[in-house]
Amino acid sequence: MQQGYAAVLCVLAVLGLDAAAPGECELTRLLQDKLQYEMRLRYMKHYFPINYTVQVQYEEVLRPSNITRLRNGTVSEAALRYLWFHVSSQAVLRIREVLPEKHPSWKYTQELCQLFDALGKEYSKYQQTDVEAVVADLVKLVHSAGMESRRKAVRPKALLDNCLKVMRMLYGVPC
């Protein structure tokens, strides 16, 4: 079994594709379970006031079209997963910031944060110098809390919808 796994990795390396680590795949499966439509609808829409929005930086909204554009700009899959992790974990933190501890969605966002923390351990081996400059710049912008950045109002459910769509794009084939 190990030889077959090593052979697949070698083939992927030769083809120039970046394989996701087994830990990443397991954690993204758990995230996908937590991000089921019914759960996103209940915790991020029904438990919030009508038309409630969260203020996020423009760079904290990562859509599938952004990923397609970056792929066409020859950004590696590993760098795109690194970007997705930082943007999505920041989005969950933004949602969590507005919730009081007694809110019905608090425990749900806490569980998402724990999964992203575990995924962060998988990504701790990456350095910003190891990924393409465009991705490193975006990650820096996401983590800069400066007032000079552009802000936009986004519904909490939309942030998690984008998180799931992009995750499926990036992890669908390798996992």
Disulfide bonds with the S-S distance in Angstrom:
Cys25-Cys175 1.95
